[in-house]
């Protein structure tokens, strides 16, 4: 089971060092067979090696160059980071359109990175009953059989709202996505201690992308144990 933690714009370098140390010690002391990846802010990346992987919430599709404020591959390689999130709704809101996301996807594919590509619909699309058509359009022109691709379904109306999609609806959407790609499928969107076990047991669900419920390391550890 893939259990990924997106820490978003939370944690300083010092606080993430503490987070990583506690998580690492717990994973080493327990029987853990899950694939754990934590995505801290780029300013908090650690050079230390852990029993989990570090990933990047964002990057610019370049090795380096004249791109003020951006994070190039050379910077990720310094921390041996090979997992990258692309297409998160919070990045799309800031202006990352389909054309740019494809550019990021193609660059990451060329470099052999592990891509977690996020898709999700708004409450308007959901209420109109056109979710599947919309989600398919978000995957248009991408290599859906790229060997290092993981697709994360995160309904925008559920992210950070405390309201997760129903297991029946998640099952329906993941069944649909399975017809489009053989890539592992994740669910994200208000995943918490009360629903993670049920969500992770859905047939085509290969894991979860956890947001706010992973901000505190003790709670993230409880989520991992709940699945176990």
C-alpha positions in Angstrom: 0.0 0.0 0.0 1.3 3.5 -0.9 0.9 6.0 1.9 2.0 9.4 0.8 2.0 12.6 3.0 1.7 16.0 1.4 2.9 18.4 4.1 2.1 21.4 1.9 3.3 24.8 3.2 4.0 23.5 6.7 7.1 22.7 8.7 10.4 24.5 8.9 13.7 22.7 8.4 14.0 22.2 12.2 10.5 20.9 12.7 10.7 18.5 9.7 13.9 17.1 11.1 12.0 16.2 14.3 9.1 14.9 12.2 11.4 12.7 10.1 13.3 11.4 13.1 10.1 10.3 14.9 8.6 8.7 11.8 11.9 6.9 10.9 12.2 5.5 14.4 8.7 4.2 14.4 8.9 2.6 10.9 12.2 0.9 11.9 10.7 -0.5 15.1 7.5 -1.8 13.5 6.6 -4.4 10.9 5.9 -2.1 8.0 5.4 -3.3 4.4 4.0 0.0 3.0 5.6 2.4 0.6 5.9 5.6 2.6 6.7 8.9 0.9 6.7 12.3 2.6 6.5 15.5 0.6 7.9 18.3 2.8 8.4 21.9 1.7 11.5 22.3 -0.4 13.1 24.5 2.2 12.9 21.5 4.7 14.5 18.8 2.5 16.9 16.7 4.5 20.2 15.2 3.4 19.8 12.3 5.9 18.6 8.9 4.8 15.4 7.5 6.2 13.3 4.4 6.0 10.8 6.5 4.0 11.4 8.5 0.9 11.3 12.3 0.5 9.4 13.7 -2.4 8.9 17.2 -4.0 5.6 19.0 -3.9 6.7 21.1 -6.9 9.5 21.6 -9.4 10.2 23.5 -12.6 11.0 21.4 -15.7 14.6 22.3 -16.0 18.0 21.2 -14.6 18.8 24.8 -13.6 18.7 28.2 -15.2 17.2 31.7 -15.1 13.9 30.9 -13.4 13.6 33.1 -10.3 12.1 31.3 -7.3 11.8 27.9 -9.0 13.2 24.5 -8.0 15.2 22.7 -10.7 16.1 19.0 -11.0 19.7 19.7 -9.9 18.3 20.9 -6.5 16.2 17.7 -6.1 19.1 15.5 -7.1 21.2 16.9 -4.2 18.7 15.3 -1.8 18.2 12.2 -3.9 14.6 13.0 -4.5 12.9 11.0 -7.3 9.2 11.4 -6.4 7.4 14.5 -7.7 3.8 15.7 -7.5 2.3 17.1 -10.7 -1.1 18.6 -11.2 -2.2 19.2 -7.6 -5.3 21.4 -7.6 -3.6 24.0 -5.4 -0.9 24.4 -8.1 -3.5 24.5 -10.9 -5.3 27.3 -9.0 -2.0 29.3 -9.1 -2.0 29.0 -12.9 -0.4 25.7 -13.9 -2.6 24.8 -17.0 -2.8 21.5 -18.9 -0.1 22.6 -21.4 2.4 23.4 -18.6 1.5 20.3 -16.7 2.2 18.2 -19.8 5.6 19.9 -20.1 6.4 19.0 -16.5 5.1 15.4 -17.0 7.3 14.9 -20.1 10.4 16.3 -18.4 9.9 14.1 -15.4 9.3 11.1 -17.6 12.5 11.8 -19.6 14.5 12.0 -16.3 12.9 8.7 -15.0 11.2 10.3 -12.0 8.3 8.8 -10.1 5.3 10.9 -11.0 2.3 11.3 -8.8 -0.2 13.0 -11.2 -3.2 14.6 -9.5 -6.6 14.9 -11.0 -9.9 16.1 -9.5 -13.1 17.8 -10.2 -14.9 20.9 -8.7 -18.2 20.7 -6.9 -19.9 22.1 -9.9 -18.6 19.4 -12.2 -19.4 16.8 -9.6 -23.0 18.1 -9.2 -23.4 18.1 -13.0 -22.6 14.5 -13.2 -19.7 15.0 -15.6 -16.8 14.0 -13.4 -15.6 11.1 -15.5 -15.5 13.2 -18.7 -13.6 15.9 -16.9 -11.1 13.6 -15.3 -10.4 12.0 -18.6 -9.7 15.4 -20.1 -7.1 16.1 -17.4 -5.2 13.0 -18.5 -5.4 13.8 -22.1 -2.1 13.6 -24.1 -0.2 12.1 -21.2 1.6 8.8 -21.4 -0.7 6.8 -19.1 1.4 3.7 -19.4 4.6 5.4 -18.1 6.2 2.8 -15.8 6.8 5.2 -13.0 3.4 6.9 -13.0 0.9 7.0 -10.1 -2.4 8.7 -10.5 -4.0 10.4 -7.5 -7.7 11.2 -7.6 -8.4 14.1 -5.3 -11.9 15.7 -5.7 -11.4 19.4 -5.3 -14.6 19.7 -3.2 -13.1 17.3 -0.7 -9.6 18.6 -0.3 -9.2 20.2 3.1 -12.9 20.3 3.7 -13.1 17.4 6.1 -15.7 15.8 3.8 -14.4 12.8 1.9 -16.0 11.3 -1.1 -18.1 8.2 -0.3 -16.4 4.8 -0.6 -19.0 3.9 -3.3 -18.2 7.0 -5.3 -14.4 6.5 -4.9 -14.8 2.9 -6.1 -16.8 4.0 -9.2 -14.2 6.7 -10.1 -11.2 4.4 -9.6 -12.9 1.7 -11.6 -13.3 4.2 -14.5 -9.6 5.3 -14.2 -8.5 1.7 -14.3 -10.0 1.5 -17.8 -7.7 4.4 -18.8 -4.4 3.2 -17.3 -2.7 0.4 -15.4 -0.9 2.8 -13.2 -1.3 2.6 -9.4 -4.3 4.7 -8.2 -4.4 6.7 -5.0 -7.3 8.6 -3.3 -6.8 11.9 -1.6 -9.2 14.4 -0.2 -9.8 14.7 3.5 -8.3 11.3 4.3 -8.3 10.8 8.0 -8.1 8.3 10.8 -11.9 7.6 10.6 -11.9 6.7 6.9 -8.4 5.6 5.8 -9.0 1.9 6.5 -12.2 1.8 4.5 -10.8 3.8 1.6 -7.6 1.7 1.4 -9.8 -1.5 1.1 -11.5 -0.3 -2.1 -10.7 -2.7 -4.9 -8.7 -0.4 -7.2 -7.3 1.8 -4.5 -3.5 1.2 -4.3 -2.9 3.9 -1.6 -3.7 7.3 -0.3 -2.4 10.8 -0.6 -2.9 12.4 2.8 -2.9 16.2 3.4 -3.8 17.9 6.7 -4.1 14.6 8.6 -0.3 14.1 8.0 0.9 17.4 9.2 1.5 16.1 12.8 3.8 13.1 12.7 2.0 11.3 15.6 -1.2 11.4 13.6 0.4 10.2 10.4 1.9 7.2 12.3 -1.6 6.4 13.6 -2.9 6.5 9.9 -0.2 4.0 8.9 -1.1 1.7 11.8 -4.8 2.0 11.0 -4.2 0.4 7.6 -2.0 -2.3 9.1 
